[in-house]
Amino acid sequence: MHKTEYCAELVCSNSLKSEKGDSAAGLLKIELEELGSFVYSCALHHRVPAGGALAVNRDTFAQEVTSLIELNPRIELVRQEVLRIQNDAWVELGNGDVIGPFAAFVIATGPLTSDCFASWLMNQTGCDSLSFYDAAAPIVYADSLDMNKVFRQSRYEEGEGDYLNAPFDKEEYEHFINELLEAKRVITKEFETKELFQACQPIEEIARKGFDAPRFGALKPVGLTDPSTDKRPWAAVQLRAEDKYGQSYNLVGFQTNLTFPEQERVFRLIPGLENAEFARYGVMHRNTFLNAPQLMSASQEIGCLSQACSAPVFLAGQIAGTEGYCEAIRSGLHAALSIIQIFRGEAVRSLPAETVYGALYGALLAYASDQTVCDYQPMHVNFGIMPPLTEKIKNKGQRYVAYAQRARNALQSYVLSFEGKL
């Protein structure tokens, strides 16, 4: 999945989701900004047009994050596989070296933990690894698109928007879906819902759930008007820029498990993509994560690993039970703040449940005491896990605004508790 030598390489998508302050994803970005996340700052430096979402140029974003790490005099970047952490707080590397000892560890291996390290984790924690399949969408070159068929528009906005749209009529859509369902796949098994991460299901798996399912999901035409007909199209594929110059575009929501030749054949049935050239094909991979709710404390420390390694061990990122780029950034920041407080001899401050990351973390920990939960899965921040408001608000928009205001107040109190030490 990873193709470069850069840290923070984005694989699945270049979007870090909504920036709207009354959305859960937007509130998470406010937390990152207030707590001084340098990774989030890099994302802002390398943003590309994406309507109300924050999307970045993958390459320049990863390059800047890597450069800041390499130039930091307090960081030594060792490009070796970590095989295991020894019980005396030393680390065994793939080249045979042993380095350390270390005062604390943060395990942030992402979704693709190496077999050797994953095996060590399983042996130490005593739990089986839990996995689900994740997918990435293809990217096409802009100059290979038929601009006479696609049109530029963002949903519900007048004038030119940040997205390109490829409109289907009813006959074109039905032909496309039939071919999509018959196309050859890389992994040929019939997936069960629990095996697929819900936010990144392959487009062909969505179509298997119902012929019109994509038309009410990634291909929904609502909020769009085809200028060639002055009407809403039957369905539409949206394409989001991968760079600020608009030289390549990501097929939004088109994560796929199709073979590369079938991607070319089927996706070229999309109006305007008849001669599309692919900068990257969609791919599918397997993610591995720990049953973090059963293992983590409120500081993201893994007690059983800390005892085995004679130094505190923390989890961050997807392996810790979060899903999403900004969620991974925030979890790393939370682990770092926990370590700083421990090193200062301070009690780790409780993260308010009214903040979006506090709510996410509370929801993760809730799994540990919920005996009805059999299939734990990582999740995004969302308002569905927020503690209820004291006053019931039926209007969803007004309720989200109330959640957002309460979250900002709680965040402000949390930041002030550090008394300028951040």
Phi, psi and chi 1 to 4 in degrees:
 res  aa     phi    psi   chi1   chi2   chi3   chi4
   1 MET       -  -43.3  -67.1  -62.1  -66.4      -
   2 HIS   -82.3  133.3  -70.1  147.7      -      -
   3 LYS  -114.9  -14.7  -56.0  -62.3 -177.2 -175.7
   4 THR  -119.8  176.4   75.1      -      -      -
   5 GLU   -92.5    6.0   73.6  -82.0   15.7      -
   6 TYR   -83.5  147.2  -58.8  126.1      -      -
   7 CYS   -72.9  156.4  -54.0      -      -      -
   8 ALA    59.6   34.0      -      -      -      -
   9 GLU   -71.0  125.3  179.0 -178.7   -7.6      -
  10 LEU   -88.6  131.1  -55.8 -174.1      -      -
  11 VAL  -109.1  -56.5  173.9      -      -      -
  12 CYS   -71.1  -44.8 -179.2      -      -      -
  13 SER  -151.5  163.9  169.6      -      -      -
  14 ASN  -102.7    9.8   70.3  -32.2      -      -
  15 SER   -99.0  133.2  174.4      -      -      -
  16 LEU  -103.0   18.0  -83.3   67.2      -      -
  17 LYS    74.7 -171.2  -66.2 -167.6  168.2 -179.5
  18 SER   -62.7  146.3  174.7      -      -      -
  19 GLU  -104.7    0.0  -70.4 -172.2  -70.5      -
  20 LYS   -65.2  129.4  -64.2  178.3 -179.9  178.1
  21 GLY   -66.4  -16.6      -      -      -      -
  22 ASP  -102.7   19.9   58.7   -7.2      -      -
  23 SER  -113.0  156.4   69.7      -      -      -
  24 ALA   -63.2  -42.2      -      -      -      -
  25 ALA   -64.6  -38.3      -      -      -      -
  26 GLY   -66.9  -39.4      -      -      -      -
  27 LEU   -65.5  -33.6  -74.1  171.0      -      -
  28 LEU   -63.5  -37.4 -173.9   59.6      -      -
  29 LYS   -68.4  -34.2  -68.0  171.8  179.6   60.2
  30 ILE   -62.9  -40.7  -67.6  173.2      -      -
  31 GLU   -61.3  -44.3  -71.7 -170.0   23.6      -
  32 LEU   -62.4  -40.4  -68.8  171.7      -      -
  33 GLU   -68.6  -45.9 -174.7  170.4   18.3      -
  34 GLU   -64.5  -31.1  -70.5  -67.0  -39.0      -
  35 LEU   -93.3    4.1  -66.8  169.3      -      -
  36 GLY    76.4   37.5      -      -      -      -
  37 SER   -69.4  119.3  167.6      -      -      -
  38 PHE   -74.9  -26.8   84.7   85.9      -      -
  39 VAL   -66.9  -41.2  179.5      -      -      -
  40 TYR   -64.6  -38.8  176.4   62.6      -      -
  41 SER   -60.6  -39.6  -65.1      -      -      -
  42 CYS   -62.3  -39.5  -70.5      -      -      -
  43 ALA   -61.5  -41.7      -      -      -      -
  44 LEU   -65.1  -34.2  -65.8  177.0      -      -
  45 HIS   -66.5  -26.7  -64.8  163.5      -      -
  46 HIS  -121.2   31.5  -60.6  -77.9      -      -
  47 ARG   -70.8  152.5   65.9 -174.0  -50.9  149.1
  48 VAL  -126.3  157.9  -62.8      -      -      -
  49 PRO   -58.9  130.2  -24.2   35.3      -      -
  50 ALA  -156.2   37.2      -      -      -      -
  51 GLY    62.7 -127.4      -      -      -      -
  52 GLY   -87.1    8.5      -      -      -      -
  53 ALA  -105.7  160.8      -      -      -      -
  54 LEU   -99.4  108.0  172.3   60.4      -      -
  55 ALA  -116.7  151.2      -      -      -      -
  56 VAL  -128.6  158.6  -58.1      -      -      -
  57 ASN   -74.0  113.3 -179.2  -53.2      -      -
  58 ARG   -55.3  -48.2  -60.9  168.9 -166.4 -101.2
  59 ASP   -67.6  -50.4  -67.6  -24.7      -      -
  60 THR   -70.3  -32.1   58.7      -      -      -
  61 PHE   -61.9  -51.1  164.5   70.0      -      -
  62 ALA   -64.8  -35.9      -      -      -      -
  63 GLN   -63.0  -42.1  -73.4  169.0   12.2      -
  64 GLU   -69.8  -41.6 -176.8  176.9   -6.5      -
  65 VAL   -58.4  -44.9  172.5      -      -      -
  66 THR   -63.4  -42.8  -54.4      -      -      -
  67 SER   -62.6  -43.2  177.0      -      -      -
  68 LEU   -63.1  -35.2  -72.7  171.1      -      -
  69 ILE   -69.7  -45.5  -70.6  171.8      -      -
  70 GLU   -66.6  -33.4  -68.9  174.8  -24.4      -
  71 LEU   -87.0  -10.8  -65.1  175.3      -      -
  72 ASN   -74.0  119.5 -168.5  -46.8      -      -
  73 PRO   -65.8  -15.7   24.7  -34.5      -      -
  74 ARG   -93.5    2.0  -62.5 -174.2  176.3 -174.1
  75 ILE  -119.5  130.5  -62.4  176.3      -      -
  76 GLU  -110.6  116.7  178.5 -174.2    0.6      -
  77 LEU   -93.1  114.3 -179.5   60.3      -      -
  78 VAL  -109.1  114.3  179.3      -      -      -
  79 ARG   -92.4   73.4  -65.5 -175.8  177.8  -86.1
  80 GLN  -140.4  151.9  -70.2  -71.9  -26.5      -
  81 GLU   -71.5  135.1  179.0 -175.0    2.2      -
  82 VAL   -89.6  121.4  172.5      -      -      -
  83 LEU   -85.6  -41.6  -58.1 -178.0      -      -
  84 ARG  -168.1  161.2   61.5 -173.5   57.9   83.9
  85 ILE  -101.1  127.3  -58.4  172.5      -      -
  86 GLN   -82.0  162.2  -61.6 -178.8  -12.0      -
  87 ASN   -72.7   -4.4   57.8   12.4      -      -
  88 ASP  -105.6   21.0   53.5    0.1      -      -
  89 ALA    69.5   24.4      -      -      -      -
  90 TRP  -100.1  163.2  -71.6   66.0      -      -
  91 VAL  -121.2  131.4  169.9      -      -      -
  92 GLU   -95.2  126.2 -176.5  179.4  -20.2      -
  93 LEU  -102.3  163.9  -58.1  178.7      -      -
  94 GLY   -66.8  -22.5      -      -      -      -
  95 ASN   -87.5    5.1   64.8   -6.5      -      -
  96 GLY    96.7  -12.5      -      -      -      -
  97 ASP   -72.5  154.6  -71.6  -12.2      -      -
  98 VAL  -125.7  124.8  178.5      -      -      -
  99 ILE  -122.8  153.5   58.8  174.7      -      -
 100 GLY   140.1 -160.1      -      -      -      -
 101 PRO   -76.9  162.7   31.8  -36.2      -      -
 102 PHE  -118.1  150.2  -65.6   97.2      -      -
 103 ALA   -83.7  -20.1      -      -      -      -
 104 ALA  -163.8  160.3      -      -      -      -
 105 PHE  -132.2  145.0  -63.1   92.2      -      -
 106 VAL  -122.9  117.8  178.3      -      -      -
 107 ILE   -91.2  114.0  -63.9  173.7      -      -
 108 ALA  -136.6   63.1      -      -      -      -
 109 THR   -84.4   -0.2   51.0      -      -      -
 110 GLY    69.4 -158.9      -      -      -      -
 111 PRO   -82.4  -11.6   30.7  -35.0      -      -
 112 LEU  -119.7   56.6  -60.2  172.8      -      -
 113 THR   -61.4  136.6  -54.1      -      -      -
 114 SER   -64.4  153.9   70.3      -      -      -
 115 ASP   -58.9  -43.0  -70.3  -16.6      -      -
 116 CYS   -65.7  -47.5 -174.5      -      -      -
 117 PHE   -68.9  -37.6 -167.5   73.7      -      -
 118 ALA   -62.4  -39.2      -      -      -      -
 119 SER   -63.7  -41.3  176.9      -      -      -
 120 TRP   -61.8  -43.3  176.6   82.4      -      -
 121 LEU   -59.7  -45.0  -81.6  174.5      -      -
 122 MET   -64.0  -40.6  -65.2  -51.7  106.5      -
 123 ASN   -63.9  -37.2  -70.8  -25.7      -      -
 124 GLN   -77.5  -36.4  -66.1  -63.4  -41.8      -
 125 THR   -89.9  -22.2   58.9      -      -      -
 126 GLY    76.9   11.3      -      -      -      -
 127 CYS  -113.1  154.2   -8.4      -      -      -
 128 ASP   -75.9  148.9  -65.3  -30.4      -      -
 129 SER   -72.7  145.4   64.1      -      -      -
 130 LEU  -110.7  137.1  -59.1  174.8      -      -
 131 SER  -134.4  154.0  -58.8      -      -      -
 132 PHE  -145.0  161.8   63.2   85.9      -      -
 133 TYR   -91.4  136.9  -73.6   91.1      -      -
 134 ASP  -125.4  157.0 -160.1   -2.7      -      -
 135 ALA  -140.2  157.5      -      -      -      -
 136 ALA  -122.3  150.1      -      -      -      -
 137 ALA   -89.9  154.1      -      -      -      -
 138 PRO   -75.0  161.3   24.1  -30.0      -      -
 139 ILE  -123.8  135.5  -61.6  169.1      -      -
 140 VAL  -121.1  152.9  -64.8      -      -      -
 141 TYR   -76.8  136.4  -70.4  110.7      -      -
 142 ALA   -62.1  -38.7      -      -      -      -
 143 ASP   -73.9   -2.6   59.0    8.6      -      -
 144 SER   -99.1    1.3   68.0      -      -      -
 145 LEU   -89.9  149.5  -56.7  176.2      -      -
 146 ASP   -88.9   98.8 -173.6  -15.2      -      -
 147 MET   -70.8   -8.0  -65.3  -59.4  177.8      -
 148 ASN   -78.4  -16.2  -68.0  -41.8      -      -
 149 LYS  -107.3  -39.6  -66.4 -175.3  177.6 -179.9
 150 VAL   -83.8  154.9  -58.6      -      -      -
 151 PHE  -136.1  151.9   60.4   92.9      -      -
 152 ARG   -93.4  123.9 -176.8  175.2  -66.0  -81.2
 153 GLN  -173.0  141.4 -170.3  178.8  119.2      -
 154 SER  -101.6  148.9  -64.2      -      -      -
 155 ARG   -58.4  135.8  -75.6 -165.8  175.8   93.8
 156 TYR    66.0   11.4  -51.9  111.9      -      -
 157 GLU  -115.5  142.1  -64.4 -179.9    8.6      -
 158 GLU   -84.5  155.2  -64.6 -177.9    1.1      -
 159 GLY    75.6 -168.4      -      -      -      -
 160 GLU   -70.5  134.5  -74.1 -160.4  -13.7      -
 161 GLY  -110.6 -167.4      -      -      -      -
 162 ASP   -95.3   -4.3  -66.6  -31.6      -      -
 163 TYR  -112.6  146.5  -69.5   82.5      -      -
 164 LEU   -91.9  146.1  -65.2  179.7      -      -
 165 ASN  -128.7  129.5  -59.4  -86.1      -      -
 166 ALA  -105.9  108.2      -      -      -      -
 167 PRO   -88.2  138.2   31.5  -32.3      -      -
 168 PHE  -103.4  143.1  -74.6   99.0      -      -
 169 ASP   -91.3  177.3   61.1   26.2      -      -
 170 LYS   -61.1  -44.9 -172.5  173.2 -174.6  -68.2
 171 GLU   -65.7  -42.5 -176.4  178.5  -12.7      -
 172 GLU   -63.8  -40.9  -69.4  168.6  -25.5      -
 173 TYR   -63.8  -46.4  174.0   81.2      -      -
 174 GLU   -63.6  -40.1  -68.6  176.6  -10.3      -
 175 HIS   -64.0  -42.8  177.5   56.6      -      -
 176 PHE   -61.8  -46.9  171.5   75.2      -      -
 177 ILE   -65.0  -40.2  -64.7  -63.0      -      -
 178 ASN   -60.2  -44.3  -78.8  -35.7      -      -
 179 GLU   -68.6  -36.5  -66.4  -60.8  -42.7      -
 180 LEU   -61.9  -42.5 -179.7   66.2      -      -
 181 LEU   -70.3  -26.8  -69.1  171.8      -      -
 182 GLU   -92.4   -7.9  -64.9  -62.2  -38.1      -
 183 ALA   -68.5  152.6      -      -      -      -
 184 LYS   -75.5  140.4  -64.7  177.8 -178.1  178.1
 185 ARG  -112.5  156.4  -66.0  169.5  -74.1  165.7
 186 VAL   -71.6  -50.8  176.0      -      -      -
 187 ILE  -100.8  114.1  -57.7  171.3      -      -
 188 THR   -89.6   -4.7   56.8      -      -      -
 189 LYS   -65.6  154.4   64.6  177.8  -70.9 -174.2
 190 GLU   -86.1  116.1  -64.9  -62.9  -31.2      -
 191 PHE   -78.7  145.0  -72.7   97.7      -      -
 192 GLU   -92.2  154.1  -62.7 -179.7   19.1      -
 193 THR   -54.9  -40.9  -60.0      -      -      -
 194 LYS   -66.0  -17.3   67.2 -179.8 -178.8  179.6
 195 GLU   -85.8  -12.4  -64.6  178.0  -68.5      -
 196 LEU  -112.3  131.5  -63.8  168.3      -      -
 197 PHE   -68.0  125.2  175.3   54.5      -      -
 198 GLN   -61.2  -32.2  -64.5  -55.9  -62.7      -
 199 ALA   -79.4  -11.9      -      -      -      -
 200 CYS  -131.1   38.3  -68.6      -      -      -
 201 GLN   -68.1  139.4  -68.6 -172.0   78.4      -
 202 PRO   -57.5  142.7  -24.6   34.5      -      -
 203 ILE   -59.6  -33.5 -173.4   67.6      -      -
 204 GLU   -71.1  -29.8   60.8  -87.6   13.4      -
 205 GLU   -72.2  -35.4  -66.1  -61.7  -33.7      -
 206 ILE   -62.9  -42.9  -65.3  173.1      -      -
 207 ALA   -64.1  -30.1      -      -      -      -
 208 ARG   -66.8  -23.0  -76.5 -179.0 -140.9  -69.7
 209 LYS   -77.8  -14.9  -68.7  177.8  171.7   59.1
 210 GLY   168.0  137.9      -      -      -      -
 211 PHE   -56.7  -35.2 -161.1   82.0      -      -
 212 ASP   -97.8    2.8  -80.5  -34.1      -      -
 213 ALA   -56.5  -44.5      -      -      -      -
 214 PRO   -62.6  -30.5  -24.2   35.3      -      -
 215 ARG   -71.3  -16.4 -157.3  164.7   67.2   85.2
 216 PHE  -108.0    9.3  -69.1   93.5      -      -
 217 GLY  -124.5 -115.5      -      -      -      -
 218 ALA   -62.5  -28.4      -      -      -      -
 219 LEU   -98.9   17.1  -84.6   69.5      -      -
 220 LYS   -65.2  136.7   62.3  178.9 -179.9  -72.3
 221 PRO   -93.9    0.6   33.5  -33.7      -      -
 222 VAL   -60.9  140.9  -65.1      -      -      -
 223 GLY    81.2    5.5      -      -      -      -
 224 LEU  -119.5  145.8  -60.9  173.5      -      -
 225 THR  -131.0  119.0  -57.9      -      -      -
 226 ASP   -72.7  117.2 -174.8  -12.2      -      -
 227 PRO   -64.5  -19.9   21.1  -31.2      -      -
 228 SER   -77.2  -19.9   66.0      -      -      -
 229 THR  -123.7  -12.2   62.6      -      -      -
 230 ASP    58.7   26.2  -76.5  -28.9      -      -
 231 LYS  -131.3  163.0  -64.4  179.7  179.9  179.1
 232 ARG   -70.0  132.1  175.6 -167.7  -67.5 -177.1
 233 PRO   -70.2  163.2   20.6  -28.2      -      -
 234 TRP   -65.6  -37.5 -177.3 -104.3      -      -
 235 ALA  -157.5  164.1      -      -      -      -
 236 ALA  -153.7  138.2      -      -      -      -
 237 VAL   -95.6  128.0  176.7      -      -      -
 238 GLN   -97.2  142.0  -73.6 -153.4  -55.6      -
 239 LEU  -122.3  129.4  -63.3   93.4      -      -
 240 ARG  -111.7  136.5 -178.7 -179.3   58.7 -121.5
 241 ALA   -61.2  140.0      -      -      -      -
 242 GLU   -92.4  -19.2  -80.1  -74.2  -49.9      -
 243 ASP  -143.0  162.9   59.0   89.7      -      -
 244 LYS   -69.2  -15.0   66.0  179.5  179.9 -179.6
 245 TYR   -91.7   -4.9  -57.2  108.4      -      -
 246 GLY    66.0   38.2      -      -      -      -
 247 GLN   -87.0  -21.0  -62.2  178.3  103.5      -
 248 SER  -144.8  153.8   58.4      -      -      -
 249 TYR  -134.4  142.1  -78.3   81.2      -      -
 250 ASN   -92.7  133.8 -177.3  -65.0      -      -
 251 LEU   -79.6  103.3  -85.7   65.9      -      -
 252 VAL   -63.6  126.8  177.2      -      -      -
 253 GLY    77.3   10.4      -      -      -      -
 254 PHE  -103.5   40.0  -95.9   64.5      -      -
 255 GLN   -57.3  142.5  -66.1   84.8   -0.3      -
 256 THR  -151.9  156.3 -174.8      -      -      -
 257 ASN  -115.9   10.7  175.9   37.4      -      -
 258 LEU   -70.7  150.7  -59.7 -171.4      -      -
 259 THR   -64.3  158.2   65.2      -      -      -
 260 PHE   -59.1  -47.2  -68.9  174.5      -      -
 261 PRO   -60.0  -36.6  -24.4   36.0      -      -
 262 GLU   -71.1  -31.7  -71.0  -71.3   74.0      -
 263 GLN   -61.4  -44.2  -72.2 -176.1   46.7      -
 264 GLU   -61.9  -47.2  -70.6 -169.0   -0.5      -
 265 ARG   -65.4  -49.6 -178.1 -177.5   70.6   82.6
 266 VAL   -77.3  -44.1  176.2      -      -      -
 267 PHE   -72.3  -18.4  -65.6  158.0      -      -
 268 ARG   -77.7   -2.0  -76.3  174.2  178.2  163.9
 269 LEU   -81.6  -10.5  -63.6  174.7      -      -
 270 ILE   -72.0  127.5  -60.5  170.3      -      -
 271 PRO   -54.2  125.8  -27.6   36.7      -      -
 272 GLY    96.3  -13.0      -      -      -      -
 273 LEU  -111.6   20.3  -84.8   70.2      -      -
 274 GLU   -59.4  -30.7  -67.1   85.2   -7.2      -
 275 ASN  -118.3   26.2  -61.6  -56.0      -      -
 276 ALA   -60.4  136.5      -      -      -      -
 277 GLU  -106.4  135.6  -64.9 -179.9   11.6      -
 278 PHE   -96.5  120.5  -69.8   76.6      -      -
 279 ALA   -78.3  -29.6      -      -      -      -
 280 ARG  -154.0  133.6 -175.1 -167.8   75.1 -179.1
 281 TYR   -82.3  155.9  -66.2  101.8      -      -
 282 GLY   -69.5  145.3      -      -      -      -
 283 VAL  -136.8  159.7  -71.2      -      -      -
 284 MET  -125.8  141.3 -163.3  164.2  179.7      -
 285 HIS  -145.7  168.2   61.0   93.4      -      -
 286 ARG  -104.7  132.8 -172.4  165.5 -179.4  158.7
 287 ASN  -101.2  147.4  -72.7  -10.1      -      -
 288 THR  -125.0  137.2  -58.2      -      -      -
 289 PHE  -150.9  155.1   53.3   93.6      -      -
 290 LEU   -81.8  158.8  -73.6  173.8      -      -
 291 ASN   -77.9   68.3 -167.5  -14.1      -      -
 292 ALA   -55.9  -40.0      -      -      -      -
 293 PRO   -57.6  -29.5  -27.1   36.9      -      -
 294 GLN   -80.9  -10.6  -60.0  -71.4  -20.5      -
 295 LEU  -119.1  -30.1  -59.9  169.6      -      -
 296 MET   -87.5  149.6  -73.7 -165.0  -52.6      -
 297 SER   -95.5 -179.0   69.9      -      -      -
 298 ALA   -65.7  -15.9      -      -      -      -
 299 SER   -94.8    1.4   62.9      -      -      -
 300 GLN    75.6   16.9  -70.2  179.8 -159.1      -
 301 GLU   -81.9  143.7 -176.4  178.6   -1.0      -
 302 ILE  -102.9  103.1  -57.5  -63.7      -      -
 303 GLY   -58.5  -43.2      -      -      -      -
 304 CYS   -65.7  -33.9   60.0      -      -      -
 305 LEU   -73.7  -38.2  -68.2  179.3      -      -
 306 SER   -60.6  -40.6  -62.4      -      -      -
 307 GLN   -67.2  -39.7  -66.4  173.2    6.4      -
 308 ALA   -71.5  -28.3      -      -      -      -
 309 CYS  -102.5   -4.6  -58.9      -      -      -
 310 SER    57.0   27.4   66.6      -      -      -
 311 ALA  -155.8  146.9      -      -      -      -
 312 PRO   -62.4  136.0   18.7  -29.1      -      -
 313 VAL  -122.5  127.3 -179.1      -      -      -
 314 PHE  -117.8  155.3  -60.4   79.7      -      -
 315 LEU  -107.8  150.8  -68.9 -174.7      -      -
 316 ALA  -151.9  150.4      -      -      -      -
 317 GLY    85.5 -161.4      -      -      -      -
 318 GLN   -62.5  -32.9 -174.2  158.3    4.1      -
 319 ILE   -63.6  -18.3 -162.9  168.5      -      -
 320 ALA   -90.8    0.3      -      -      -      -
 321 GLY   103.0   13.4      -      -      -      -
 322 THR  -106.8  158.1   63.3      -      -      -
 323 GLU  -134.3  125.5  173.9   58.4   40.9      -
 324 GLY   124.2  148.7      -      -      -      -
 325 TYR   -62.3  -51.5  -67.8  139.0      -      -
 326 CYS   -68.0  -32.8  -77.3      -      -      -
 327 GLU   -63.0  -38.7  -74.7   83.8  -12.2      -
 328 ALA   -66.2  -43.3      -      -      -      -
 329 ILE   -60.1  -44.7  -63.7  169.1      -      -
 330 ARG   -67.2  -37.7 -179.6   68.1 -177.8   88.5
 331 SER   -68.6  -35.8   69.6      -      -      -
 332 GLY   -64.2  -40.1      -      -      -      -
 333 LEU   -65.7  -39.0 -170.9   55.7      -      -
 334 HIS   -65.0  -42.7 -174.0   67.0      -      -
 335 ALA   -63.2  -41.2      -      -      -      -
 336 ALA   -62.7  -44.4      -      -      -      -
 337 LEU   -63.3  -37.4  -70.2  172.1      -      -
 338 SER   -62.4  -44.2  -63.9      -      -      -
 339 ILE   -64.8  -42.2  -69.2  172.9      -      -
 340 ILE   -58.8  -45.6  -71.4  170.2      -      -
 341 GLN   -65.1  -38.6  -67.7  168.6   81.3      -
 342 ILE   -64.8  -43.3  -70.3  171.6      -      -
 343 PHE   -64.5  -29.8  -77.2   -0.4      -      -
 344 ARG   -82.9   -2.8  -71.9  174.0  175.9  166.0
 345 GLY    76.5   21.0      -      -      -      -
 346 GLU   -99.8  155.7  -58.5  171.1   -1.5      -
 347 ALA   -72.3  137.7      -      -      -      -
 348 VAL   -69.0  124.2  177.0      -      -      -
 349 ARG   -67.9  138.6  -67.7  162.1  178.9   78.2
 350 SER   -72.8  134.9  -63.0      -      -      -
 351 LEU   -83.4  122.7 -174.6   61.6      -      -
 352 PRO   -57.5  134.1  -23.2   34.1      -      -
 353 ALA   -66.3  -17.8      -      -      -      -
 354 GLU   -77.0  -16.1  -66.3   80.3    9.5      -
 355 THR   -78.2  158.2   63.8      -      -      -
 356 VAL   -69.2  -37.2  -76.7      -      -      -
 357 TYR   -74.0  -33.7 -171.0   70.8      -      -
 358 GLY   -62.5  -39.0      -      -      -      -
 359 ALA   -67.5  -41.6      -      -      -      -
 360 LEU   -61.8  -45.0  174.0   62.7      -      -
 361 TYR   -65.8  -40.2 -159.4   79.2      -      -
 362 GLY   -62.5  -37.9      -      -      -      -
 363 ALA   -67.1  -38.9      -      -      -      -
 364 LEU   -63.6  -46.1  -66.8  179.0      -      -
 365 LEU   -66.3  -26.9  -66.9 -179.5      -      -
 366 ALA   -64.4  -27.8      -      -      -      -
 367 TYR   -58.5  -34.9  -81.4  103.1      -      -
 368 ALA   -61.6  -30.7      -      -      -      -
 369 SER  -105.3    1.4   57.6      -      -      -
 370 ASP   -98.5  103.1 -171.3  -13.2      -      -
 371 GLN   -72.1  -11.2  -60.4  -57.7  -46.1      -
 372 THR   -84.1  -11.4   65.7      -      -      -
 373 VAL   -83.9  115.8  176.0      -      -      -
 374 CYS  -103.2  -38.5  -60.5      -      -      -
 375 ASP  -117.1   86.0  -63.6  -52.9      -      -
 376 TYR   -69.5  134.4  159.4   68.4      -      -
 377 GLN  -134.3  142.2  -65.6  -72.7  -29.2      -
 378 PRO   -58.2  155.0  -26.9   36.9      -      -
 379 MET  -141.9  161.2   69.1  172.5   78.4      -
 380 HIS   -85.8  164.7  -68.7  -73.9      -      -
 381 VAL   -66.5  143.3  -65.7      -      -      -
 382 ASN  -163.4  157.7   62.9   85.9      -      -
 383 PHE   -71.3  -16.6  -77.4  137.7      -      -
 384 GLY   -66.6  -18.0      -      -      -      -
 385 ILE  -104.1    1.9   58.2  176.2      -      -
 386 MET   -72.0  144.9  -61.3  -71.7  -80.8      -
 387 PRO   -58.4  141.8  -21.4   32.3      -      -
 388 PRO   -58.9  149.6  -20.5   31.7      -      -
 389 LEU   -73.6  151.5  -62.8  164.1      -      -
 390 THR   -65.6  -31.9   53.5      -      -      -
 391 GLU  -111.9  127.1  178.7 -176.3   -6.9      -
 392 LYS   -70.7  130.8  -72.7 -171.8  176.7 -178.5
 393 ILE  -123.1  114.7  -58.1  175.8      -      -
 394 LYS   -73.2  -39.0  -68.4 -175.7  177.9 -179.2
 395 ASN   -68.1  121.1 -178.7  -80.5      -      -
 396 LYS   -62.6  -43.5 -175.7  171.9   69.9  172.9
 397 GLY   -60.3  -45.5      -      -      -      -
 398 GLN   -66.2  -35.3  -66.3  175.5   -2.2      -
 399 ARG   -65.2  -40.7 -173.9  165.6   65.7 -111.1
 400 TYR   -66.8  -37.2  -73.5  177.3      -      -
 401 VAL   -62.9  -40.3  169.3      -      -      -
 402 ALA   -66.4  -41.4      -      -      -      -
 403 TYR   -57.9  -44.5  -82.9  138.9      -      -
 404 ALA   -64.5  -43.7      -      -      -      -
 405 GLN   -65.6  -42.2 -173.7   56.8   56.1      -
 406 ARG   -63.3  -39.4 -173.1 -176.5   65.5  175.5
 407 ALA   -65.2  -40.7      -      -      -      -
 408 ARG   -64.3  -41.7  -69.7 -168.6 -173.4   94.8
 409 ASN   -62.9  -43.1  -66.8  -21.4      -      -
 410 ALA   -66.2  -38.7      -      -      -      -
 411 LEU   -64.7  -41.9  175.7   64.0      -      -
 412 GLN   -60.3  -42.2 -174.4  178.0   28.6      -
 413 SER   -64.8  -39.7  -62.4      -      -      -
 414 TYR   -64.4  -46.0  177.5   69.2      -      -
 415 VAL   -63.3  -42.6  172.2      -      -      -
 416 LEU   -63.8  -26.0  -71.1  173.9      -      -
 417 SER   -66.4  -19.2   73.4      -      -      -
 418 PHE   -81.2  -11.4  -74.8   91.0      -      -
 419 GLU    52.1   49.9  -62.1  177.6  -13.1      -
 420 GLY    74.3   14.6      -      -      -      -
 421 LYS   -90.5   -6.7  -67.4 -179.1  179.4  179.9
 422 LEU   -69.2      -  -71.8  176.4      -      -
